[in-house]
């Protein structure tokens, strides 16, 4: 079955079938990343606005790379140069960018609901690249693709999320997505960052528990998501950096408590030595760099589905021929 999407603002409203469809559409784009020639003409002649009203490195570069590899042009607006700093409203900025006649609007904003607000005023597709503490849909999708690749399934997994969950849009998107596949969640971190009401944020019937001992959280974990800790939130007397390291850091000793094949994810950027140690972040169970690579494939799929739409027949990435033969082989066949 083929699904059509007007925007991608959140994962919470999407069904398991719709989520699987996006992941399936991402798979052929994964193969493109392995080619020496990565350029497609799928979106040739189209333009994607990258409106990042909040600082970003990985997500902005990933969406820009995805657009380029599909053949699209990009228009960039970054936080430090944003017209909002000059007093312009978000809607005026969006309307001015839209007046340049782009074909898709990718935006990140520090306010929850900002992407939905803009989408209600624009006729072109809008992609939420992270809004406040609400959601980060493309991150949830790339995490799911990475898990599915490594584990072979998204169903019935024990997922542990460590860190500042109350402020994390990444955690929310992962819970909304993976909860639709029967996953069970253990949320762990300091009590001020893991309030009990988080046990109710998933899809109906999703088992979610909050614990405050990392040793308990890691037991029987199939997937461990380590969230980046905002160091400015670590301060005396409530919680110092040393306290966090002592109580919640994921290190090699604590990893022995998880399953031997437990997969480690991190959305980046990593604060090495604070939320996770280098030997764990770079170890064989870590999929951190795979997440980055899969992020380009997922974002290619998102742009393709919103701007063109999947049709019956060959996926555009499957129309690409294999690597070119060496010149001598080509001459020999002439």
C-alpha positions in Angstrom: 0.0 0.0 0.0 1.2 3.6 -0.8 0.6 6.4 1.7 0.5 10.1 1.0 1.7 12.7 3.5 0.9 16.4 3.5 3.5 17.4 6.1 5.7 15.6 8.7 5.1 17.4 11.9 5.1 14.6 14.5 5.1 10.8 14.8 2.4 10.5 17.4 -0.5 10.7 14.8 1.0 8.1 12.4 0.1 4.5 12.4 2.5 1.6 12.6 1.8 0.9 8.9 2.6 4.5 7.9 5.8 4.4 9.9 6.8 1.1 8.4 6.1 2.6 4.9 8.4 5.5 5.5 11.2 3.2 6.8 10.7 0.9 3.8 11.0 3.9 1.5 14.2 4.9 3.3 15.9 1.6 2.6 16.8 2.1 -1.1 18.2 5.5 -0.2 20.6 3.7 2.3 22.2 2.0 -0.7 22.8 5.3 -2.4 25.0 6.3 0.4 27.4 3.5 -0.5 27.8 4.6 -4.1 30.7 6.8 -5.2 28.2 8.8 -7.2 25.3 9.7 -4.9 23.3 12.2 -7.0 19.8 11.6 -8.1 17.6 13.8 -10.3 14.4 13.0 -8.4 13.9 16.6 -7.1 15.7 18.4 -9.9 14.3 21.9 -10.3 12.8 22.0 -6.8 13.9 24.1 -3.8 13.9 23.2 -0.1 14.0 25.9 2.6 16.1 25.0 5.6 14.8 27.4 8.2 16.7 26.7 11.5 15.6 29.2 14.1 17.5 27.2 16.7 21.1 26.2 16.4 21.8 22.9 14.7 24.7 21.2 13.0 23.8 17.5 12.3 20.2 17.9 11.4 20.7 20.9 9.2 23.6 19.4 7.4 21.8 16.1 7.1 18.7 17.7 5.5 20.9 19.8 3.2 22.8 16.7 2.1 19.5 14.8 1.6 18.1 17.6 -0.6 21.3 17.9 -2.6 21.5 14.1 -3.2 18.0 14.2 -4.6 18.9 17.0 -6.9 17.1 19.9 -5.1 18.5 23.4 -4.4 18.4 24.7 -0.9 17.7 28.1 0.8 19.3 28.4 4.2 18.2 30.5 7.2 20.2 29.9 10.4 19.5 31.0 13.9 22.4 33.5 14.2 21.2 35.3 11.1 17.5 34.9 11.7 15.3 37.9 11.0 13.4 37.0 14.2 16.4 38.6 16.1 15.4 41.9 14.3 11.8 41.7 15.6 10.1 40.0 12.7 7.4 37.5 13.7 7.8 33.8 12.9 4.8 34.0 10.5 6.2 37.0 8.6 9.5 35.3 8.2 7.9 32.1 6.9 5.7 34.1 4.5 8.7 36.0 3.2 10.6 32.8 2.6 7.5 31.2 1.0 7.2 34.2 -1.3 10.4 33.0 -2.9 8.4 30.0 -4.2 10.2 27.1 -2.6 8.7 23.6 -2.7 9.2 22.4 0.9 9.8 24.1 4.2 12.1 22.3 6.8 12.2 24.1 10.1 13.6 23.8 13.6 12.3 26.1 16.4 12.7 26.3 20.1 9.0 26.6 20.7 6.8 23.5 20.8 4.1 23.6 18.1 6.0 26.1 15.9 6.1 23.8 12.9 2.4 23.0 13.2 1.7 26.7 13.4 3.7 27.4 10.2 2.2 24.4 8.4 -1.3 25.8 8.9 -0.4 29.0 7.0 1.7 27.5 4.1 0.4 25.4 1.2 3.8 23.7 0.7 4.9 20.7 2.8 6.4 21.5 6.2 8.9 19.2 7.9 9.4 19.5 11.7 13.2 19.3 12.3 12.6 19.6 16.0 10.3 21.9 18.0 10.9 22.7 21.6 10.4 19.7 23.8 7.6 18.3 21.5 9.0 16.0 18.8 11.9 15.4 16.5 10.2 13.1 13.9 13.2 12.5 11.5 15.4 11.5 14.5 12.8 9.0 15.7 12.6 7.5 12.2 16.4 7.2 11.8 16.7 5.7 15.2 14.0 3.1 14.2 15.7 2.4 10.9 19.0 1.8 12.8 17.3 -0.5 15.3 15.5 -2.5 12.6 18.8 -2.9 10.6 20.7 -4.2 13.7 17.9 -6.1 15.4 15.9 -7.3 12.4 12.7 -6.0 14.0 11.1 -3.2 15.9 8.6 -5.4 17.7 8.5 -6.2 21.5 11.9 -4.7 22.4 13.0 -3.5 25.8 14.1 0.1 25.3 15.9 2.0 28.0 16.3 5.8 27.7 18.9 7.5 29.9 19.2 11.2 30.8 17.1 14.4 30.7 13.9 12.9 29.4 11.6 15.7 30.5 13.3 18.2 28.1 13.9 15.6 25.2 11.9 15.8 22.0 14.0 12.8 20.8 12.7 10.6 23.6 9.1 11.6 22.9 9.4 10.8 19.2 11.0 7.4 19.9 8.4 6.5 22.5 5.6 7.5 20.0 7.1 5.4 17.2 8.4 2.3 19.0 5.4 2.1 21.3 3.3 1.4 18.2 5.4 -1.8 17.7 4.9 -3.2 21.2 8.1 -2.0 22.7 8.5 -1.5 26.5 10.2 1.5 28.0 12.3 2.1 31.0 13.1 5.8 31.6 16.0 6.6 33.9 17.7 9.7 35.1 17.6 12.2 38.0 14.1 12.5 39.5 13.8 16.2 38.3 14.3 15.0 34.7 12.1 11.9 34.9 8.8 12.8 36.4 6.2 10.0 36.9 3.8 11.6 34.4 6.1 10.5 31.6 4.7 7.0 32.1 1.6 8.2 30.3 3.1 9.8 27.2 3.2 6.8 24.9 0.5 5.2 22.8 -2.4 3.7 24.8 -1.3 0.6 26.6 2.4 1.2 26.2 4.4 -0.2 29.2 6.5 2.7 30.5 8.2 2.8 33.9 10.4 5.5 35.5 13.3 4.3 37.6 16.1 6.2 39.3 18.9 3.6 39.5 20.8 3.1 36.2 21.6 -0.5 37.3 17.9 -1.3 37.4 17.3 0.5 34.1 19.9 -1.5 32.1 18.6 -4.9 33.2 17.3 -6.9 30.1 17.7 -3.8 27.8 17.7 -4.6 24.1 18.2 -1.0 23.1 19.8 1.8 25.2 19.3 5.4 24.1 21.6 7.8 25.8 20.5 11.4 25.7 22.8 14.4 25.5 23.0 16.1 28.9 22.9 19.9 28.7 25.8 20.7 31.0 24.3 24.1 32.0 21.6 22.1 33.7 24.2 20.4 35.9 24.8 22.7 38.8 25.1 22.7 42.6 23.3 22.0 44.8 20.7 20.0 43.0 22.9 18.0 40.7 26.6 18.5 39.9 28.4 17.2 36.9 30.3 14.8 39.1 27.1 13.5 40.6 25.7 12.8 37.2 28.8 10.9 36.1 28.8 8.9 39.3 25.1 8.0 39.2 24.0 7.8 35.6 27.0 7.7 33.2 26.9 4.7 30.8 30.3 3.0 31.1 31.8 -0.4 30.3 31.1 -1.7 33.8 27.5 -0.8 33.7 27.1 -2.2 30.2 27.7 -5.7 31.7 24.2 -5.4 33.2 22.5 -5.2 29.9 22.0 -8.0 27.3 25.2 -8.9 25.5 23.7 -7.8 22.2 22.2 -4.5 23.6 22.4 -1.7 21.0 23.5 1.7 22.0 22.1 4.9 20.4 22.9 8.6 20.9 21.3 11.5 19.0 24.5 13.6 19.3 26.4 15.7 20.0 28.1 13.5 22.6 29.5 14.9 25.8 32.2 12.2 26.1 33.0 11.4 29.7 29.7 12.8 31.0 26.7 10.8 29.8 28.8 8.1 28.1 32.4 7.0 28.1 34.5 6.8 24.9 35.0 3.1 25.1 31.2 2.6 25.1 30.4 5.3 22.5 33.0 3.8 20.1 32.5 0.1 21.0 31.0 -2.7 18.9 27.5 -2.3 20.3 27.4 1.4 19.5 25.4 2.5 16.3 26.1 6.2 16.7 27.7 6.7 13.3 25.2 4.4 11.6 22.5 6.8 13.0 24.2 9.7 11.2 24.4 7.8 7.9 20.8 6.5 8.2 19.7 10.1 8.9 20.6 11.1 5.4 18.6 8.2 3.9 15.6 8.8 6.1 15.6 12.5 5.2 15.9 11.7 1.5 12.8 9.5 1.9 10.9 12.3 3.8 11.6 14.9 1.1 10.8 12.5 -1.7 7.5 11.4 -0.1 6.3 14.9 0.7 7.4 16.6 -2.5 6.8 13.9 -5.1 5.0 11.0 -3.4 5.6 7.4 -3.9 4.0 5.8 -6.9 3.6 2.3 -8.1 6.7 1.0 -9.8 10.4 1.5 -9.3 11.7 3.5 -6.4 14.0 6.3 -7.7 17.0 5.0 -5.8 16.6 1.6 -7.5 16.7 3.1 -10.9 20.4 4.0 -10.3 22.7 1.6 -12.0 25.6 -0.1 -10.2 29.0 1.4 -9.9 30.6 2.3 -13.3 32.9 -0.3 -14.7 36.6 0.5 -15.1 37.5 2.2 -18.4 39.4 -0.8 -19.8 36.3 -3.1 -19.2 34.1 -0.6 -21.0 36.5 -0.4 -24.0 36.7 -4.2 -24.2 32.9 -4.4 -24.6 32.7 -1.8 -27.4 
